[in-house]
Amino acid sequence: MQLDFYQLTRDPAEKVIPVLAQRVLDGGGRLLVVSGEMDQLDRLSTALWTARPDSFLAHAKAGEGDDALQPILLSHSADAANGARFVMLADGEWHDAALTFDRAFYLFPPEKTDNARTAWRALANRDDVERRYWKQDGGKWVQGP
């Protein structure tokens, strides 16, 4: 499985996730976005509705509709009730359940860097995990060493 670490030094998760989510949907995938912060889930919901002026990214919060129908499901747990094979960890907290997906995006702000380092090291010797690190360089993302 592929695990992408995104260090959020310039933009918050609410600006990054709609862009990544659109790419997942464009590839025909379904997405689960996980955050233990209910306020963040509210901000993400708003961001998915307003990220593009000409459209929105269809989604719902877990338990607020038919979860199985949602192309993007926002949840406080890593239970992919929508059948997602892609997961985004939005609050900087690592969940081992992310390893059961085909691809995981682990977004972390500067104050959660220690969490990311711990996860990075813990997964270093796993042959079934391909780790990638991304950082913001001006207005674009670049892959780090």
Buried (B, 14 or more C-beta within 10 A) or exposed (E): BEBBBBBBEEBBBBEBBBEBBBEBBEEEBBBBBBBBBEEBBBBBBEBBBEBEEEEEBEBBBBEEEEBEEBBBBBBBEBBBBBEBBBBBBBBBBBBEBBBEBEBBBBBBBEEBEEBBEEBBEEBEEEEEBEBEBBBBEEEEBEEEE
